[in-house]
Amino acid sequence: MTNTNRATMLVEQNTNTLHRPKFGALLHSDATSLHTSNDDEDFTHNRHSNASPTNYADSSTNASPYAMSPWTNQPSSSPLNNSPWLLPSSPAFNLFNNNNYFLQNGLIGSLVREEGHIYSLAVSADLLYTGSDSKNIRVWKDLKDFAGFKSSSGLVKTIVISGGRIFTGHQDGKIRVWKVSTKNPKKHKRVGSLPTFKEYVKSSMNPKNYVEVRRNRNAVKVKHFDAVSSLSLDEEEGLLYSGSWDKTLKVWRVANSKCLESIHAHEDAVNAVVAAFKGIVLTGSADGTVKMWRRQIENGEKPKHVFERVLLKQENAVTALAVNRSAAVVYCGSSDGLLNFWELDHKGGLSHGGVLRGHKLAVLCLAAAGNLVFSGSADKNVCVWKRDKSGFHTCHMVLTGHTGPVKCIAVEEEQAPRENGDQGWIVYTGSLDKSVKVWRVSEHAPEMSVFQNFATPAHAGMSGSSPWKKSATNENGQNIHNAANHGRADFY
């Protein structure tokens, strides 16, 4: 369906006929901080989600995650480009329409509205919320433009939904709270902000509540003074966590919007925060570290989040975190294109499980559902990894079709039951190509014979006669035989 007005919304069913401008200029910038030049207030400095090994405190460096990738200047492509699971969203995909597997996996459609690059996604019931650098939040239903509302804050970097309220984190450091009108489901009203105006005024009257944010500049600690990069909910405890480029982690009580804690968590911008399990909270930063915090009650005092340990320390920026609560696994993406993961051990701690390699450029977003984890990258692809019962990860498939970096992912369980009892998921991917693509993904893997005598154009150039040859080459050109025999690390 195409409207003739300026705000075009296009839904393409199982095809990729949409032609959008190339993002050559964008791909030489930091995909985690790209924004239009007309953002609110005084955001004239350029903050990046990358870490300098010589100066972590300087977050205004001109270095880019693209330049930091070990594959950026390599003539060879990513090992995942040779994956037999590659599912292109091109007409070539229709060659498999006679096979039940391919009918149940692949692109459902694309949502396009020329308002700006897509930075955030959230799913609630049958509604999809998308945030962009236009400051608009669009609401989609059944692949159609359903409603929308606009904030006076900067671009919408993160969205979470809890108890009928929508929380949005913005480039200008504000966290807005919205509710759907009881009279009209298409109307959304802003019902507050974090912190509340009353709490902010009260805190500003006490000199003890100020912290030094830059030389000769102080700010009230209950309020973020730089971009809110990530929001995460702990539904059981009724807590909302926010991470910001101001290097802090803040803890909010959802019931009354009160700021319970403000923690100077890192030495550079906080790019990701996730509430894991059993009171564990993780933060990832441009300083190259992942830190683990635990909610504790000491001597009958109020609960407090205490730093426990550093899970990861590296030169490359940490850009994304995700948790699989059912499998008790935490995933971390970074600007070098790698995914680290940790597993909850019997002592309640986290043990490093391995590294998943595949993306050519920075991992910008992660999502976990069932036995799958989805990683979106600046290389424009979404890798789908599958974890088996023993903890081994394999590349399940690769979703291609975006023409810009994939910035956000949301996943919901497929409602319609499948004949074989297989678990299916609806996956939403938002990109800096101004579109959201909707995919259907199954946890079921096809038999090898499906691909035995046919290879899609994406497999062109593979060595050997079969895409199922049990060997691959890593980024150093070394041959790897049957990755499953190499433990939990370095899977392709």
C-alpha positions in Angstrom: 0.0 0.0 0.0 1.4 3.4 -1.0 0.1 6.8 -0.1 0.7 9.7 -2.3 1.3 12.2 0.5 4.8 13.0 1.8 4.8 10.6 4.7 4.8 7.4 2.6 4.2 4.1 4.2 5.1 1.1 2.1 4.5 -2.6 2.9 6.3 -5.0 0.7 5.3 -8.6 0.9 8.1 -11.2 0.4 10.1 -9.1 -2.0 12.8 -6.5 -1.9 11.7 -4.1 -4.6 12.2 -1.0 -2.4 15.1 1.2 -3.7 16.5 3.6 -1.2 19.6 5.9 -1.4 22.9 4.3 -0.4 24.4 5.4 2.9 28.0 5.8 1.8 28.5 8.9 3.9 26.8 7.3 6.9 29.0 4.2 6.7 32.1 6.3 7.4 30.6 7.6 10.7 29.8 5.9 14.0 26.5 4.1 13.5 25.8 4.2 17.3 25.7 8.0 17.4 24.5 9.2 14.0 21.9 11.9 14.3 20.6 14.8 12.3 22.1 18.2 12.8 19.0 19.8 14.2 18.8 17.8 17.4 17.6 19.7 20.5 19.6 21.8 22.9 23.4 21.9 22.9 24.3 18.5 21.4 26.9 20.0 19.1 29.7 17.6 20.3 30.0 14.3 18.5 29.8 11.4 21.0 30.9 8.0 19.8 30.3 4.5 21.1 33.9 3.5 20.6 36.8 3.3 23.0 40.3 4.7 22.5 42.9 2.4 24.1 45.0 5.4 25.0 42.3 7.7 26.4 39.0 6.1 27.6 37.8 9.4 29.1 37.7 11.0 25.7 34.4 10.0 24.1 34.5 12.7 21.4 37.2 10.9 19.4 36.7 10.7 15.6 37.4 7.0 15.5 34.6 4.8 14.3 33.7 1.2 15.1 34.0 0.5 11.4 37.6 1.4 11.5 38.1 -0.7 14.6 36.8 -3.9 13.0 39.5 -6.5 12.2 37.6 -7.2 9.0 37.3 -3.6 7.7 40.4 -3.7 5.6 40.4 -7.3 4.7 39.8 -8.3 1.1 37.9 -11.4 2.2 34.3 -11.3 3.3 32.8 -12.5 6.6 32.7 -16.3 7.0 29.0 -16.0 7.4 28.6 -14.8 3.8 29.3 -18.4 2.9 26.6 -19.7 5.2 24.0 -22.1 3.7 21.5 -20.5 6.0 21.7 -17.1 4.3 18.1 -16.0 3.6 18.1 -13.1 1.2 15.1 -10.8 0.9 15.4 -10.8 -2.8 13.2 -12.4 -5.5 15.7 -15.3 -5.5 14.1 -16.3 -2.2 11.0 -17.4 -4.1 13.0 -20.2 -5.7 12.4 -22.2 -2.5 8.7 -21.6 -2.2 7.9 -25.2 -2.8 9.7 -26.1 0.4 7.8 -25.9 3.6 10.8 -24.7 5.5 11.3 -21.6 3.4 7.6 -20.8 3.4 7.8 -20.5 7.2 11.1 -18.5 7.3 12.1 -15.2 5.8 10.8 -11.7 5.1 7.2 -10.9 5.8 7.3 -7.3 4.8 8.9 -3.9 5.2 7.6 -0.8 7.1 8.8 2.5 5.6 7.9 6.0 6.6 10.2 8.8 5.5 10.7 10.3 8.9 14.3 9.3 9.8 16.6 6.5 10.7 15.2 3.9 13.0 17.0 3.8 16.4 14.6 1.8 18.7 11.9 -0.8 18.7 9.5 -2.3 21.2 6.6 -4.8 20.9 3.5 -4.8 23.1 0.7 -7.2 22.4 -0.2 -6.6 18.7 1.5 -3.2 18.5 5.0 -2.3 17.3 6.6 1.0 18.5 9.4 2.5 16.5 11.6 5.5 17.5 13.6 7.6 15.0 15.8 10.6 14.8 12.7 12.6 13.7 11.7 12.6 17.5 8.6 10.7 16.4 7.3 7.4 17.9 5.3 5.5 15.3 2.8 2.8 16.2 2.2 -0.1 13.8 -0.5 -2.7 13.8 -0.8 -5.6 11.3 2.0 -4.1 9.2 0.1 -0.9 8.9 0.7 2.6 10.2 -1.7 2.7 13.2 -0.8 5.9 15.2 2.0 8.1 16.3 3.1 10.7 18.8 6.0 13.3 18.9 8.3 14.3 21.6 10.0 17.6 22.1 13.1 15.8 23.1 15.9 14.5 20.8 16.0 11.4 18.7 14.4 8.3 20.3 17.3 6.0 21.2 15.5 3.4 23.3 11.9 2.3 24.1 10.6 -0.1 26.8 7.0 -0.9 27.8 5.6 -1.8 31.2 2.1 -1.9 32.7 0.5 0.1 29.9 3.2 2.8 30.1 5.8 3.5 27.4 9.2 4.8 28.5 11.4 6.5 25.8 15.0 7.5 26.2 16.3 10.4 24.2 19.4 11.9 22.7 19.1 15.0 25.0 19.2 13.0 28.2 15.4 13.0 28.9 13.3 9.9 29.7 9.6 10.4 28.8 6.6 8.4 30.1 3.5 7.9 27.9 0.2 6.2 28.2 -2.5 5.2 25.7 -5.7 7.1 25.9 -8.6 5.0 27.4 -11.0 6.6 25.0 -9.0 6.4 21.9 -6.3 3.6 21.4 -4.7 5.7 18.7 -3.9 8.6 21.0 -0.9 8.6 23.3 -0.4 11.2 26.1 2.8 12.1 27.9 2.1 11.6 31.6 5.5 12.4 33.0 9.2 12.2 32.8 12.1 10.7 34.8 12.9 12.3 37.2 9.6 14.0 37.9 9.7 17.8 38.0 8.9 17.8 41.7 11.8 15.5 42.5 14.2 17.4 40.3 13.4 20.7 42.0 13.6 19.2 45.4 17.0 17.6 44.7 18.4 20.8 43.1 17.9 22.7 46.4 20.5 20.5 48.2 24.1 21.1 47.2 24.9 17.5 48.2 22.9 16.3 45.2 25.1 17.9 42.6 28.0 16.1 40.9 30.7 17.5 38.7 30.0 16.4 35.1 32.7 18.5 33.4 35.3 21.0 34.4 33.5 23.9 36.0 30.1 22.4 35.4 27.9 20.6 38.0 24.5 18.8 37.5 21.8 17.4 39.7 22.6 13.7 39.9 19.0 12.4 39.6 18.9 13.5 36.0 20.9 12.4 33.0 22.8 15.2 31.3 23.7 13.3 28.2 22.0 10.9 25.8 20.0 8.0 27.3 21.4 5.1 25.4 19.6 2.1 27.0 16.6 1.2 29.2 16.0 -2.2 30.8 13.1 -3.4 33.1 13.1 -5.7 36.0 9.4 -6.5 36.1 9.5 -8.6 39.2 11.2 -5.8 41.3 9.4 -3.0 39.6 12.6 -1.3 38.6 13.8 0.5 35.5 17.5 0.9 34.7 18.8 3.6 32.4 22.3 3.8 31.0 23.7 7.1 29.5 26.6 8.6 27.7 27.1 10.6 30.9 28.8 7.4 32.2 26.1 6.7 34.8 23.7 3.9 35.6 20.4 5.1 37.2 17.8 3.0 39.0 14.2 4.1 39.0 11.1 2.8 40.8 8.5 2.3 38.1 5.5 2.8 40.5 6.4 6.4 41.4 9.1 7.4 38.9 11.5 8.0 41.8 15.3 7.8 41.2 16.6 5.4 43.8 20.3 5.3 42.8 22.7 7.1 40.5 25.9 5.2 39.9 29.1 6.4 38.2 29.4 3.1 36.4 32.2 3.6 33.7 35.0 5.8 32.5 33.2 6.4 29.2 29.7 6.4 27.7 27.4 3.6 28.9 26.0 2.1 25.7 24.0 -0.8 27.1 22.3 -1.9 30.3 20.4 -5.1 31.0 18.6 -6.5 34.0 19.6 -10.2 34.0 18.5 -12.5 36.8 18.7 -12.9 40.6 19.4 -9.2 41.1 22.2 -9.1 38.6 22.5 -6.0 36.3 25.1 -5.6 33.6 26.4 -2.5 31.9 28.5 -2.2 28.8 30.5 0.8 27.9 32.6 2.6 25.3 35.5 2.1 27.7 35.6 -1.5 26.5 34.3 -3.1 29.7 31.2 -5.1 30.8 30.5 -4.7 34.5 28.4 -6.8 36.8 26.3 -5.2 39.6 24.2 -7.0 42.2 21.2 -5.7 44.1 21.9 -6.3 47.8 20.3 -5.5 51.2 22.8 -4.9 53.9 22.1 -4.4 57.6 18.4 -3.9 57.0 19.1 -0.8 54.9 17.5 0.0 51.5 18.5 -2.3 48.6 21.6 -1.0 46.9 23.4 -2.1 43.7 27.0 -3.0 44.5 29.7 -3.5 41.9 30.8 -7.1 41.8 33.3 -7.6 39.0 34.4 -6.8 35.5 33.2 -9.5 33.1 35.1 -8.2 30.1 37.9 -5.7 29.5 39.0 -4.9 26.0 40.1 -2.1 23.7 37.0 -2.2 21.5 33.8 -0.5 22.7 30.9 -2.6 24.1 27.9 -1.7 22.1 25.0 -4.1 23.0 23.8 -6.5 25.7 21.0 -9.1 25.8 19.9 -11.8 28.2 18.2 -15.1 27.7 16.5 -15.6 31.1 15.2 -19.1 30.4 18.6 -20.4 29.4 20.5 -18.1 31.9 22.8 -16.8 29.2 24.0 -13.2 28.7 25.3 -11.9 25.3 27.6 -9.0 24.6 28.3 -7.4 21.2 31.1 -5.0 20.5 32.6 -2.7 17.9 34.9 -5.4 16.6 32.0 -7.5 15.3 32.3 -10.2 18.0 29.8 -11.6 20.5 30.9 -12.8 23.9 28.6 -14.8 26.1 28.4 -15.8 29.7 26.4 -18.6 31.5 24.9 -18.5 35.0 26.8 -21.0 37.2 25.5 -22.9 40.2 27.0 -20.2 42.5 24.9 -17.5 41.0 27.9 -16.0 39.1 28.6 -15.7 35.4 31.2 -17.8 33.6 32.5 -17.0 30.2 31.1 -19.4 27.6 32.9 -18.3 24.4 33.0 -16.0 21.5 30.7 -16.0 18.4 32.5 -14.6 15.3 30.8 -13.6 12.1 30.0 -10.0 11.6 32.4 -7.9 9.5 31.6 -4.6 11.3 30.3 -3.5 14.7 27.5 -5.3 16.4 24.9 -2.6 17.2 22.0 -4.5 18.7 21.1 -7.9 20.3 17.9 -9.8 21.2 17.4 -13.2 22.6 14.3 -15.5 22.4 13.9 -19.2 22.9 17.0 -21.0 21.8 18.0 -18.2 19.4 20.0 -15.0 19.7 19.8 -12.2 17.0 22.7 -9.9 16.3 22.3 -6.8 14.1 25.4 -5.1 12.7 26.8 -2.2 10.9 27.5 -4.7 8.1 23.7 -4.5 7.4 23.1 -8.1 8.3 21.3 -9.9 11.1 22.9 -13.1 12.3 20.7 -15.7 13.9 22.5 -18.0 16.3 21.1 -21.2 17.8 22.0 -22.6 21.2 21.6 -26.3 21.8 21.0 -28.0 25.1 24.7 -28.5 25.7 25.4 -24.8 25.3 26.9 -25.0 21.8 26.1 -22.1 19.4 25.8 -22.5 15.6 24.9 -20.0 12.9 21.3 -20.8 12.2 20.7 -18.3 9.4 21.5 -14.8 8.2 18.8 -12.2 7.4 19.8 -9.8 4.6 18.1 -7.0 2.9 18.7 -3.8 4.8 20.7 -1.1 3.0 22.0 0.5 6.1 23.3 -0.5 9.5 20.9 -2.6 11.6 20.4 -0.5 14.8 17.7 -2.3 16.8 15.9 -5.6 17.1 12.6 -6.7 18.8 11.3 -10.3 18.9 7.8 -11.7 19.8 6.5 -15.3 19.8 4.6 -16.3 16.7 0.9 -16.7 17.7 -0.2 -19.2 15.0 0.9 -22.8 16.0 3.0 -24.7 13.5 2.1 -28.2 12.4 5.3 -29.8 13.5 5.2 -28.1 16.9 8.2 -26.0 16.0 8.8 -22.7 17.9 8.4 -19.7 15.6 9.3 -16.1 16.1 8.4 -12.7 14.5 11.5 -10.6 14.3 11.5 -6.8 13.8 14.7 -5.2 12.6 15.2 -1.4 12.5 17.9 0.2 10.4 19.6 3.5 9.4 18.0 2.9 6.0 14.8 4.4 7.5 13.0 1.0 7.4 11.8 -1.7 9.7 11.8 -5.2 8.2 9.6 -8.0 9.6 10.7 -11.6 9.5 9.4 -15.0 10.4 12.0 -17.2 11.9 11.7 -20.9 12.9 14.0 -22.7 15.4 13.7 -25.7 13.1 16.6 -26.4 10.8 16.1 -27.9 7.3 17.7 -31.2 6.3 21.1 -30.9 4.5 19.5 -32.4 1.4 17.4 -29.3 0.9 20.6 -27.4 -0.2 22.5 -30.4 -1.7 22.0 -29.5 -5.3 21.2 -25.8 -5.2 22.9 -22.7 -4.0 21.4 -19.2 -4.0 23.4 -16.3 -5.5 24.5 -15.5 -2.0 26.6 -18.7 -2.0 28.5 -17.8 -5.2 32.2 -18.0 -4.8 32.2 -20.7 -2.2 35.0 -23.2 -2.4 34.0 -26.8 -3.1 30.9 -28.1 -4.8 28.6 -28.0 -1.8 27.7 -25.2 0.6 27.7 -27.9 3.3 31.4 -28.6 3.2 32.3 -28.9 6.8 35.1 -26.4 6.9 35.4 -22.6 7.0 38.1 -20.0 7.1 38.5 -17.6 9.9 39.6 -14.0 9.6 43.3 -15.0 9.5 42.8 -17.5 6.7 43.1 -20.5 8.9 41.1 -23.5 8.1 38.5 -24.6 10.7 37.0 -28.1 10.5 33.6 -28.8 12.0 33.4 -25.8 14.4 31.2 -27.8 16.8 34.3 -29.7 17.8 36.0 -26.6 19.1 34.0 -26.1 22.2 31.9 -23.0 22.6 34.1 -20.5 21.0 34.7 -19.2 17.4 31.5 -20.6 15.8 30.7 -19.6 12.2 
